Amino acid sequence: MKKNGKKAFLSGFGQLTIPLIAIALLVVFNLIRDPGFFSIGISHNNNGNPVLSGNIIGIINGASELAVLAMGMTLVTAACGGQDISVGAAAAIAGSVFVKVLKSGSAINAGTVILAFVMACIVAMLFGTFNGTLVAVFKIQPMIATLILYTCGRSIAYWINGGATPTVSSPILSGIGSFIPGVPIPTPVLIVVAMAILFKLLFHFTALGLFTQSVGINGSAARLNGINATFIKLLSFIILGVCVAVSGCIGVSRLGLINHETLLIDIEMDTILAVAIGGNSLGGGKFKLSGSIIGAYVIQMLTITLYAMKVPSTDVKAYKAIVIVLLVVIGSPVIKERFGRWISRLAERRRKVSAKGAEE
């Protein structure tokens, strides 16, 4: 019983303790640096509606696209033991399709927005299928397979709108990218919650989570147990495609335009790091979606903290890299194994002391 409890504790340490410790350290650091850093206030947006404001709102709102992408990337990582480095470029393509459909209509209404989003999802899923086929069918390492779309994706986004950066203006899009009238919480935050619930329901009512872990741990053994490993890997890329479309549409709605060169630029590495910080093995297998979501907020909180400290934007990436390397190293198998041995020795020493005290 004690051994099982110890294993459960170590498993929890490996999955969620690192990102939670990172969040706690950033919170303590910011409270010491500025006691009012996490204060939440009520302000009024351009439409005169009361909305929540403050650094904490900015953090959870700003990390929305990253959190959505991290959910999809977690599945790909768990099933394939590799990462998709084309998510930013694919989001630019999905965003371009979203704008193209919106501009094709005479007016931007609810029906047009839904159609545009559906088309963006279909296109992103097709590109996800392309990446997944290279990985699942042709056995190409994920990072190499997705390097193709990473290289040419933004050029494809450029061609979709003829090289232009069209703007789109609509109260509906403004509501998606900022606030719904009468709702003080940023809409992107609500979208993240909705996506998390959808994933939760998907794992609850299907065996996708179990199958994904089985394929990631040992694909050959999974096949012997009747699991179609090729399909599971392909499906993980298709689901990531949906996440890519959601993120791309949020990005477009925030800005009110599509810029294929800057939309979610460099988000690929942050997405992979969010998965790693969340305690998920980048080699595939067991995963925890909540860890990746927390990892996304860790990265965003770190970014906001650096900007609040007046760190030049050109230096932010260097400071982020240092902190993230430390977090990833702390969560590495070597450190976790040594921590486990230390806990075991501590428990054994305590047991001996208790036994000696009982004898006396």
N, C-alpha and C positions, 0 to 999 in steps of 0.2 A: 504493500500500500504506500509506504514511504517512497519507494523507488518510483512508483507511478506518479506520485505528487511532484517529485523532483524533476522527472522528465517533463511533466506538464509546465512546471515553472520555467525550465530552460527553453521549452518550445515557445512559451509566451515571450521570454526574453528575446529570442531570436526574431520573432515576428513584429511585435509592437513596441517593445520597451525602448529600442533605439530611437525611433521617430518621436515617441512621447518624451523621452529625455531631452532630445534636441529642441522640441517645442518648449519644454519647461525651462531649459537654459536660456533660450532666446527671450522668453517672457521675463525671467528674473533679470537678465541683462538690461532689457529695455525699461523695466520698472525702476532699476537703480539709476540708469542714465536719464530717464524722463518719467517721473511718476504718473504723468498724465498721458502717456503714450497710448494706452489702451482705453482711454475714455471714449464713450459713445454719446453722441449728441443728436439732436434733431435739427435738420436744416430744411430749406426749401429748394427744390430744383427749378429749372427754367420755366416749368409749367405752373409753379406755385404750389406743388404738392409737397407735404411734409415727408421727408425721407431720413433714414438713419445715416449718420456720417461719423467719420473717425478713422483712425489707422486700422483698427481691427476689421472694420467693414471693408476698407480698401484692400486688406490682405485677402479676406475670403472671397471678395468679388474679383480681384485681379488674378487669383489663382484658378478661376473657373474653367477656362479652356485647358489649362494644364491638368487639372484634376480629372476632367472628362477623358483626355487623351491617356492619362496614367491608368485609368480603368481598363481601356482597351489594350494598352501595351502590356499590362500585367498578364492578360490571357495569352497573348502572343509569346511572351517570355516564358510563361509556365509550360506551354504546349511545345514550343519549338526550341527552347534553350538558346534563344537569340533575340535580337531586337530589330524593330523596324525603324530605320533612320530616315524614312521618307515622309513621316507624318506631317511635318510642316509644309512641305511641297504639296502633298496631297490635300491638305486643308486649303491651300491657296487655289488649287483646282476646284475643289468643292465650293469655295467662296465665289470663284469666278462664275461657275455654273449658276449659283444662287442669284447673283446679280444679273446675269444674262437673261434668266427667266423673268426676273422682276422687271427688267427694262423692256422686255418684249411685249408686255401688257400695256393697255392704255392707262390703267390706274393700278396702284398698289393697294389691294384689299386683302382680306383674310384668305380668300381662296387662292389668290396669286402667291401669297407668302407660303401657304401650305404646299402648293404645287412646286414652287421653287425649292423648298426644303426637301421634298420627296425626290426631285430630280438630282439635287446635290448628294443625297444619300445613295441613290442608284449609281451615280458616277463614281463616288468614293468607294462603294462596295465593289464595283467592277475593277477598279485599280487595286483594291485589297485582294480580290480574287486573282489578279495577275501576279501580285507579290506572293500570295499563298501558293499558287501553282508552282512557281519557281522553287519554293521552299519544300512544299509537301510532296510534289510529284517528281521534280527533277533533283531533289535533295541538295539544293544549293544553300549554303550557310545564310541565315536571314539577313545579316548585315551586308553581305555581298549582293544578295538578290535585290534588296531594297535600295542599294546604291544607285541602281538604274533610274528609278523614279526620283530619288533625291537629286540626281544630276539634272534631269530634264523636266521635272515636275513644274517648276516655276515658269519655264518656257511654254509649256502647254497652257498654263493659266494665262500667260500673256497672249497666246493666240486666240483663246476663247473669246476675249473681248476686243480683239483686233489691236492689241497693244495699248488700248486706252485704260484709264483709271476712272470708270464711270461712278458717279455718286447716286445714291438712292436715298430718298427722303420720304418718310411715312411715320405717322404716330405709332403704327404697329411695330415697325422696326425699332423705333426709339424705345418702345416698351420692352422689346426683347433684349436690347443692348444695355438698357439702364434700369428704369423702374416702370412697373405697371401703375397707372393712376390709382391711388388709394391703397397701394401696397408699399410699405416703407422699406422692404427688403429688396436688394438688387435682384432683378430677374435672372441673371446668370447663376446666382447662388441657388435659386429655386430649381433651375435646370440641372445643376449638379446633383441636388437632392433627388430629383425625379430620375435621373440616370442611375444613381446608386440604388434606388428602390427597384428599378427595372432589373438591374443585375441581381439584386437580392432575390427577386421573384423568379428570375431565370434559373438561378442555382437551387432554389427551393423546390421548384416544380419539375426540374429536369436533373439528369445526372451529369450535366455538362461540367460542373466543377470537379467532380470525381474523375471523369474521363480525361479532362485536361491534365490533372495532376498525374494520372496513371501514364498517359502518353509522354509527359515531360520527364517522369522518373525513369521509365524503361519502355520505350516504344515497342520493342520486340515482345516483351511480356504482355503488354496491353493487347497486341494483336492476337496472341495465343488465348487471351481471355475474351475474344470476340469484339474488341473495340477497334473501330476503323480509324487508325491513327492518322491516315492521310486526310480523311474528312475532318477530324477534330482540328488539325493544324490549319486546314483551309478555312474552316469556320471561324477560327480565332482571328484570322486576318480580315474576314468579312465583317465580323463584329467590330473590329478596330476601325474599319471603314466607316461604319455608322458613327462612331465616336469622333472620327476625323471630320465628318460632315457637320456634326453638331458644333464642334469647336470652330470650324470655319465660318459657319453661319453666325455664331455669337460674335466672332471677331469683326465680321462685316457689319453686323447690326450696331456694334459699339461705335464704329467709325463713320458709318453711313456711306462707305465707298469700298472698293476693292483695289488694293495695291498689291499686285502679285509679288513684288520684291520685298515687301516688309511685313505682310500678314503672317503672324506667328513665326517670325524669323528666329532661327536658332532654338526653337522649342523642342527639337528632337532630343538634344542632350539633356535638357531639364526633365523631359518625360522619362528618359531612361534612369536618370538619377533619382527621380521621385519613386520609381519602382524599387531601386536599390536601397534607398534610405528607408523605404517601408518595410525592410526586412525580407524581401523576396529574393530568392536565389536567381541570379542572372543566367544560371546554367539550366534553368527549367525545374519543373516539379511542383512542390508544395507552394501555394501562394495565399496571400491574404489581401483582398481588394482594399479593405479599410486602411491597411498599412500604406499602400500607394497613394491613397487620397491624403492621408496625413503627411506623407512625404512631399506632396505637391504644396501643401500649406507651409511646410518647413522651408522650402525653397523660396516661396513668395515672401514669407515673413523675413527671411534673411535678406532678400533684395530690398524690401521696404526699410529694414533696419539700416542697411548700408546707405541708402539714399537719405534717410533721416539724419545720419551722421555726417552728411555733406561729403560723402566719398564721391569723387568724380566718376561720371558714368563710364569713362574709359577704364577705370580701375575696378569697377564693381565685379566683373567676371573673374578677375584674378583673386579677389578676396573670397568670392563665392566658391571658387575652386579649392582654395585652401581649407575652408570650413567643411565642404562636402567630402573632400578626401579624408579628413579626420573622422567624419561620421561613418563613411563607408568602411574605413579600416577598423573602427571600433565594432562595427557590425559584421566583420569578416569571420569566416569559420574558425580561423586560428584563434582569434580573440575570444570568440564564444566558447571554444573548446577549453581554453585556459581558464576562462571565467567559471566554466562548469567544474573543472578540476578543483579550483579554489573553493567553490561552494561545497564540493564533496569533502575536501579536507577539513573545512570549517565545521561541517556537520559531524564528521567523524570525531574531531577534537571535542566538540560539545557533548557527543555521546559518551566519550571516555571520561570526561569530567563529571558527567551526571552519574555514570556507573561507579566511579571512584567515591563520589559523595554519598551514594547509597550504601556502599560497603562500610564507610566510616560511621 
